[in-house]
Amino acid sequence: MSNSLLDELSAAALRCPVITPDHQDYDRYRKVWNGVADRRPLAIVRPLDVEDVRKAVRAAAAAGVLLAVRGGGHSLPGLSTCDDGLVLDMSLLNSITIDRDARTVEVGGGALLGDLDRATVPEGYVVPAGVISHTGVAGLTLGGGMGWASRKYGLTIDSLLGAEIVTAAGDVIWVSATSDPELFWGIRGGGGNFGVVTRFKFKLHPLGRILVGQWNYPMENARQVLSALRGLVREQSRDFSASFTASQSGVNVTAVWSGDAARAQSVLAPFGALANGASGSVERLPYLSLQSRNDEDFAWSRRYYAKGGFWSDISDGAIEDIVEAIASAPTPGCEIYAIQLGGAICDVPDDATAYTGRSAGYYWLSEPVWDTIADDDRCIAWGRATAHALSDPSITGNYVNELGETGSNVARDAYGPAKYQRLARLKARLDPQNLFRLNQNIKPQE
Ligand SMILES: Cc1cc2nc3c(=O)[nH]c(=O)nc-3n(C[C@H](O)[C@H](O)[C@H](O)COP(=O)(O)OP(=O)(O)OC[C@H]3O[C@@H](n4cnc5c(N)ncnc54)[C@H](O)[C@@H]3O)c2cc1C
């Protein structure tokens, strides 16, 4: 099998080098963000253009090997790498081109959120995306994309105008609301199931002035903090966004205001008085700093697991579960995170895109972080048990991008039966052999 892939790649005459295990940089290029996903592909291809992508996709299909597509490499279960297959590392296709008149931006399929923000923010614009700057635009967008600007401007997919895709057949197509609307529906939440995105086109939104309040509360006051936070958050407009993280170092509350600057203090200051013992303040944090402030906490090569879900609100039961889970956390890096949703996310009907869960009030995550293999079992067990406790069975749907588990039921449960069937029909048209199966996989409908 290995000769066959290398023969196919060699016959394809790619412009870019093919990195095999004997290459001096093999270990560097085979790495992905999650240190748990330590895999050894047969070859890594780093395309320089769309032609390289087409040739690599065709080579993997012809050789019958696993194909992993990597944008930013942040897949929680390590779906952007594989053993004994081909990794298509898109990171060199990371160009960003702004059209000021049209207020749009084109983004290469290997760009990171930081690349995008560094291009648009100095121009006064933003595309709503995630909260860690080394995350890939591609994987994040294809699953949905949520972050600080989402309550104001929607999910990342709500700003998507079109995408250039290399299909399993090796064709290059442009997908938009008018050119294959069904596939455009599917790529807005359906993950990497339908092909390799080489270029996205997004609508730009005015950024405005951002004020940010950040506070840390002692864990012993968590009950009071979270129930007060819940009440205050309910009253806020879509110019406001909040998140919290609970860990052994306390409850961190972040509140972001992008509305009328004169109101900022009165909106944000109460989040610093949710309970006794707060340390922190309100400041005018540059957007780029806000977007990268937690980058180091989620550095490459540490060991991670995550499992999350939606809440309509923070229940009393969830608060108790959070307190208990943190008390039993196996490492200091184990945390529970939740970000407020709602606002513009709910302006789009749930069936308008493959993403499922638009009516939710929060997305929460149980996310253990650790550094040694010896801690794998207990940290993953804690992550799973905590997620089980925090799940609200009354809520349909989940966010495929934040699930550390894989398996045939993950996508089915995340999309619900009706959407899953629609996605499976689309998959049968675009990728009947399931070449793109290293993702939260949708099986082609037979
Ligand atoms: C530290 C961290 C912070 C995060 N924060 C947020 C957040 O704030 N908001 C949020 O919404 N999500 C967040 N996520 C989840 C994130 O959206 C997913 O992990 C996403 O898959 C990351 O995309 P990536 O390109 O970096 O991942 P990769 O691992 O490169 O790719 C993941 C999957 O996406 C597909 N894919 C990647 N590139 C392409 C491409 N060019 N064409 C086709 N398919 C492709 C493939 O199926 C691949 O398996 C975060 C994840 C991490 C690890």
The ligand as an SDF file (V2000), in Angstrom:
LIG
                    3D

 53 58  0  0  0  0  0  0  0  0999 V2000
   -7.5860   25.5060   21.5730 C   0  0  0  0  0  0  0  0  0  0  0  0
   -8.8790   25.4450   20.8260 C   0  0  0  0  0  0  0  0  0  0  0  0
   -9.7430   26.5030   20.8670 C   0  0  0  0  0  0  0  0  0  0  0  0
  -10.9370   26.4620   20.1730 C   0  0  0  0  0  0  0  0  0  0  0  0
  -11.7750   27.5280   20.2500 N   0  0  0  0  0  0  0  0  0  0  0  0
  -12.8990   27.5170   19.5170 C   0  0  0  0  0  0  0  0  0  0  0  0
  -13.7490   28.6410   19.5120 C   0  0  0  0  0  0  0  0  0  0  0  0
  -13.5110   29.6300   20.1890 O   0  0  0  0  0  0  0  0  0  0  0  0
  -14.8580   28.5980   18.7460 N   0  0  0  0  0  0  0  0  0  0  0  0
  -15.1700   27.5150   17.9810 C   0  0  0  0  0  0  0  0  0  0  0  0
  -16.1760   27.5570   17.2910 O   0  0  0  0  0  0  0  0  0  0  0  0
  -14.3970   26.4200   17.9860 N   0  0  0  0  0  0  0  0  0  0  0  0
  -13.2840   26.3950   18.7250 C   0  0  0  0  0  0  0  0  0  0  0  0
  -12.4810   25.2910   18.7460 N   0  0  0  0  0  0  0  0  0  0  0  0
  -12.8830   24.1010   17.9990 C   0  0  0  0  0  0  0  0  0  0  0  0
  -12.4000   24.2210   16.5750 C   0  0  0  0  0  0  0  0  0  0  0  0
  -13.3920   24.8950   15.8350 O   0  0  0  0  0  0  0  0  0  0  0  0
  -12.1370   22.8420   15.9660 C   0  0  0  0  0  0  0  0  0  0  0  0
  -11.1340   22.1830   16.6830 O   0  0  0  0  0  0  0  0  0  0  0  0
  -11.7320   22.9520   14.5090 C   0  0  0  0  0  0  0  0  0  0  0  0
  -11.8090   21.6740   13.9110 O   0  0  0  0  0  0  0  0  0  0  0  0
  -10.3570   23.5070   14.3560 C   0  0  0  0  0  0  0  0  0  0  0  0
  -10.0480   23.7280   13.0180 O   0  0  0  0  0  0  0  0  0  0  0  0
   -8.5650   23.4700   12.4990 P   0  0  0  0  0  0  0  0  0  0  0  0
   -8.5290   23.8220   11.0590 O   0  0  0  0  0  0  0  0  0  0  0  0
   -7.5870   24.0960   13.3990 O   0  0  0  0  0  0  0  0  0  0  0  0
   -8.4850   21.9130   12.7320 O   0  0  0  0  0  0  0  0  0  0  0  0
   -7.8530   20.6690   11.9130 P   0  0  0  0  0  0  0  0  0  0  0  0
   -7.4670   19.7260   12.9530 O   0  0  0  0  0  0  0  0  0  0  0  0
   -6.8170   21.1580   10.9730 O   0  0  0  0  0  0  0  0  0  0  0  0
   -9.0670   20.2000   11.1110 O   0  0  0  0  0  0  0  0  0  0  0  0
  -10.1980   19.6410   11.7390 C   0  0  0  0  0  0  0  0  0  0  0  0
  -11.0590   19.0080   10.6760 C   0  0  0  0  0  0  0  0  0  0  0  0
  -11.5380   20.0400    9.8230 O   0  0  0  0  0  0  0  0  0  0  0  0
  -11.5120   19.6160    8.4860 C   0  0  0  0  0  0  0  0  0  0  0  0
  -10.6390   20.5320    7.7260 N   0  0  0  0  0  0  0  0  0  0  0  0
   -9.6100   21.2690    8.1620 C   0  0  0  0  0  0  0  0  0  0  0  0
   -9.1310   22.0260    7.1680 N   0  0  0  0  0  0  0  0  0  0  0  0
   -9.8810   21.7750    6.0910 C   0  0  0  0  0  0  0  0  0  0  0  0
   -9.9230   22.2660    4.7650 C   0  0  0  0  0  0  0  0  0  0  0  0
   -9.0780   23.1940    4.3340 N   0  0  0  0  0  0  0  0  0  0  0  0
  -10.8520   21.7710    3.9260 N   0  0  0  0  0  0  0  0  0  0  0  0
  -11.7280   20.8400    4.3360 C   0  0  0  0  0  0  0  0  0  0  0  0
  -11.7550   20.3390    5.5790 N   0  0  0  0  0  0  0  0  0  0  0  0
  -10.8410   20.8140    6.4450 C   0  0  0  0  0  0  0  0  0  0  0  0
  -11.0330   18.1900    8.4710 C   0  0  0  0  0  0  0  0  0  0  0  0
  -12.1530   17.3380    8.4850 O   0  0  0  0  0  0  0  0  0  0  0  0
  -10.2940   18.0600    9.7710 C   0  0  0  0  0  0  0  0  0  0  0  0
  -10.3570   16.7510   10.2990 O   0  0  0  0  0  0  0  0  0  0  0  0
  -11.2840   25.3140   19.4330 C   0  0  0  0  0  0  0  0  0  0  0  0
  -10.4150   24.2290   19.4030 C   0  0  0  0  0  0  0  0  0  0  0  0
   -9.2300   24.2880   20.1000 C   0  0  0  0  0  0  0  0  0  0  0  0
   -8.3350   23.1060   20.0740 C   0  0  0  0  0  0  0  0  0  0  0  0
  1  2  1  0
  2  3  1  0
  2 52  2  0
  3  4  2  0
  4  5  1  0
  4 50  1  0
  5  6  2  0
  6  7  1  0
  6 13  1  0
  7  8  2  0
  7  9  1  0
  9 10  1  0
 10 11  2  0
 10 12  1  0
 12 13  2  0
 13 14  1  0
 14 15  1  0
 14 50  1  0
 15 16  1  0
 16 17  1  0
 16 18  1  0
 18 19  1  0
 18 20  1  0
 20 21  1  0
 20 22  1  0
 22 23  1  0
 23 24  1  0
 24 25  2  0
 24 26  1  0
 24 27  1  0
 27 28  1  0
 28 29  2  0
 28 30  1  0
 28 31  1  0
 31 32  1  0
 32 33  1  0
 33 34  1  0
 33 48  1  0
 34 35  1  0
 35 36  1  0
 35 46  1  0
 36 37  1  0
 36 45  1  0
 37 38  2  0
 38 39  1  0
 39 40  1  0
 39 45  2  0
 40 41  1  0
 40 42  2  0
 42 43  1  0
 43 44  2  0
 44 45  1  0
 46 47  1  0
 46 48  1  0
 48 49  1  0
 50 51  2  0
 51 52  1  0
 52 53  1  0
M  END
$$$$
